[in-house]
Amino acid sequence: MLYVSTRGAMEPRPFLEILMEGLAPDGGLVMPETIPRLSSADIARMRPMTYQELAVEIIGRFATDIPTPDLQHLVELTYTAEAFGSSEITPVTPLWENLHVLELSNGPSLAFKDVAMQFLGHLFAYVLDRSGEELNILGATSGDTGGAAIYAMRSKPHIRVVMLSPLGRTSAFQAAQMYSVLDPNIHNLALRGVFDDCQDIVKAIGEDSEFKARHHIGTVNSINWARVVAQTVYYFKAYFALTESHEERVSFAVPSGNFGNVYAGHVARTMGLPIERLVLATNENDVLDEFFRTGIYAPRSSNAVQATSSPSMDISKASNFERFVYDSVGGDAAVTRELYARLGTDGRFDLSSPEQRRLVSDSGLASGTSSHADRMSTIREVSERTGRVVDTHTADGIKVARHFAALSPDIPMICLETALPAKFADSIVEALGHQPRRPAAYEGLENREQRVLVIDNDVDAVRRFIAELSPS
Ligand SMILES: *Cc1c(COP(=O)(O)O)cnc(C)c1O
């Protein structure tokens, strides 16, 4: 399997060569030359598989340059009941009527990002061990990505993490979760600024190819292809959990920000998994809902992004969306390049012709949005009807899912649980009047010793920090 760029100007390269890169050299995103298709016989054969077996089966089709026994070993190291709370790894539990919850947040940082990031930690350590190289992972986080990356990379040989977070702007739990990791290879920088400032610094350093090469800088951000592939696995696991034959179909509802999670569902559907609808849920930052309603993609300026009670979905543009655009125009890199050039000049592009709208709707994507009041009332209703407490992101997905679930009452609607409520305690107190339950391992988290360096919003300060850590 070789990878190309959505903008067409990259020599095809194998999986392990694109593994640690961010954008392709032409500014596009890497994509497999073709997405592998499964036959009905393949899907029948996969039905009884464990999570680990499914992961080897699916990831192996994309990472053809990792020998199967090695991939098996990496998957077994990653997907343990100890790390994810049960041997099912991502269990499905019923809500009511045809609604179900796919639990993705029982890993170490209590958010779905662990499912892919834990795998990346073991995979990076494996690759670096063989090459003898070192890697400095530079990242920016508004909360969940940082926690997931830090818990995945702590104590891994050959790897350091430098994580920028906006000082005082993550939830108290998220900050304590990141800053209380004292492993010597983890470096938290709390920046005097907002999340976009953190991201701009990571971007500026990423564009400095000389500095990047000299200090072995890599990323684990949401456009990382290996993350997308690792996320594809749980769509299969959930499908098999709720069906008995591949004549049956299911739908998924996905609280979305950078379009990574729902894109993994799109890959599963393209591979042949019988998915009826992929329902994309946004919050007040509804750039993607607007696209699926109108065919017009118009990213917001970063100062137009609203700070909401589902902060991990507060985005101005959706970085993985280019992959979906590329698929929707039939894998035509010239058209994708043209559309993104137009985005650069006009601030928007338009796929609203009837033919383009049909291509998009054939992909099963549908969308909806929630307000703060919707999320609060959903958290209350779920609690009253089932006794279960869901977080604000998951509540957003459930709210949007209900509309589509009612349209097809015979088709299971699987809502992805993207974080546990303990991460967003203030919102739970607002909705329910009491604190959410906290997993035992996190008792007293905020009182633990922390290691974090407060720095100015200055790219050169970050450069100097990296250069001292990792002299060339
Ligand atoms: C990252 C995140 C999302 C958004 O996921 P994308 O893959 O960026 O669309 C949603 N909910 C939570 C809790 C997250 O951490």
The ligand as an SDF file (V2000), in Angstrom:
LIG
                    3D

 15 15  0  0  0  0  0  0  0  0999 V2000
  -11.0520   15.5290   19.8060 C   0  0  0  0  0  0  0  0  0  0  0  0
  -12.4270   15.4010   20.3340 C   0  0  0  0  0  0  0  0  0  0  0  0
  -13.5610   15.4920   19.4970 C   0  0  0  0  0  0  0  0  0  0  0  0
  -13.4450   15.8010   18.0160 C   0  0  0  0  0  0  0  0  0  0  0  0
  -12.8840   14.7390   17.2890 O   0  0  0  0  0  0  0  0  0  0  0  0
  -12.3840   14.9700   15.7760 P   0  0  0  0  0  0  0  0  0  0  0  0
  -11.7290   13.6970   15.4100 O   0  0  0  0  0  0  0  0  0  0  0  0
  -11.4120   16.1230   15.8430 O   0  0  0  0  0  0  0  0  0  0  0  0
  -13.5630   15.2970   14.9400 O   0  0  0  0  0  0  0  0  0  0  0  0
  -14.8090   15.2980   20.0530 C   0  0  0  0  0  0  0  0  0  0  0  0
  -14.9690   15.0590   21.3720 N   0  0  0  0  0  0  0  0  0  0  0  0
  -13.9120   14.9680   22.2150 C   0  0  0  0  0  0  0  0  0  0  0  0
  -14.1480   14.7280   23.6630 C   0  0  0  0  0  0  0  0  0  0  0  0
  -12.6080   15.1330   21.7290 C   0  0  0  0  0  0  0  0  0  0  0  0
  -11.5580   15.0530   22.5650 O   0  0  0  0  0  0  0  0  0  0  0  0
  1  2  1  0
  2  3  1  0
  2 14  2  0
  3  4  1  0
  3 10  2  0
  4  5  1  0
  5  6  1  0
  6  7  2  0
  6  8  1  0
  6  9  1  0
 10 11  1  0
 11 12  2  0
 12 13  1  0
 12 14  1  0
 14 15  1  0
M  END
$$$$
